[in-house]
């Protein structure tokens, strides 16, 4: 199962490096601001030494604060905020005391104010700097915590989606396998061993081809049509000339990516309700077009369709169209609808249409996502991979499958 890889924000890819960058930039900016302010007020150059000493003091105190805050940030809110307030008050007292003492040494007895008076007057700057530093420290850490939780949630959602897609994909093989093995069993009972053996061989090829793809993965439309051809090889053993197929695949659509095994259940549904009930069989058409930034696909059959409007109880509980004389046990259209919802959310279109005179169409529209960096992007190679050697595509890229040799591509 593919796991979504979450990349951290570039600046915070290394929290240790980001901390030191912010620490140096912040205190360097504080020193520069106070130095410019001293120069603008005409203070002597010796004041720069005092500013440098107090800046280094603040830098050192915040290093201690970071260690203490790291221990408090994961605790209960009362402990975190109460402990932070006490530690911050203590740090402000230490910072202001050191700055008052340094200024007392520098100015000596030139100032008549007492130590307490100078302490009160100078405590505003330490309170502002350390308060802003503490607020920024907690804000950044909570931001990183929220981002980490969001990344974890996104990863879990991606894994859940992949698991649901895999579950839906795994429903398809038993569904198809049941019908095919039932047909083989019938041939064996009728002692038609040659066609039964041929069908088993084709079934083996089909399963080998489909099981290579990882459930939930995406394939190009060319590859999907090739898989569909292997499936039609098996069904044509049952229905022979009653099963007529017609593929009309636009050149640009061949490299479009879509969930694997998306079209096979639709064709199987058409065979079950259009080809099988009619003595003359039916024609199944698969078309694909790129319309703007969307890939539009349709699977249409010339069967009896349905007699009542689609709004009534014509689609059974599993999503299959269900004529009154037929009871469906398959996965059907509901599987496709669920897979599309898991893969594309609301950015897909899934419609079923039936004409009064007969015929049934399933229309799918998904975002157009062409294959990148693959050989299928080459038009010549795409034409080779997506056409039948016995077919003669016309100007509209129509691909007719040979009834006696259905390649499905």
Buried (B, 14 or more C-beta within 10 A) or exposed (E): EEEEEEEEEEEBEEEEEBBEEBBEEBBEEBBEEBBEEBEEEEBEEEBBEBBEBBBEBBBEBBEEBBEBBEEBBEEEEEEBEEBBEEBBEEBBBBBBBBBBEBBBEBEEEEEEEEEEEBBEEBBEBBBEBBEEBBEEBBEBBEEBEEBEEEBEEEBEEBBEBBBBBBBBBEBBBEBBEEBBEEBBEEBBEEEBEEBBEBBBEBBEEBBEBBEEBEBBBBBBBBBBBBBBBBBBBBBBBBBEEBBBBBBBBBEBBBBBBBBBBBBBBBBBBBBBBBBBBBEEBBBBBBBBBBEEEBBBBBBBBBBBBBEEEEEEEBBBEBBBBBBEEEEBEBBBBBBBBBBBBBBBEEEBEBEBEBEEEBBBBBBBBBBBBBBEEEEBBEEEBBBEBBBBEEBEBEEEBBBBBEBEEBBBB
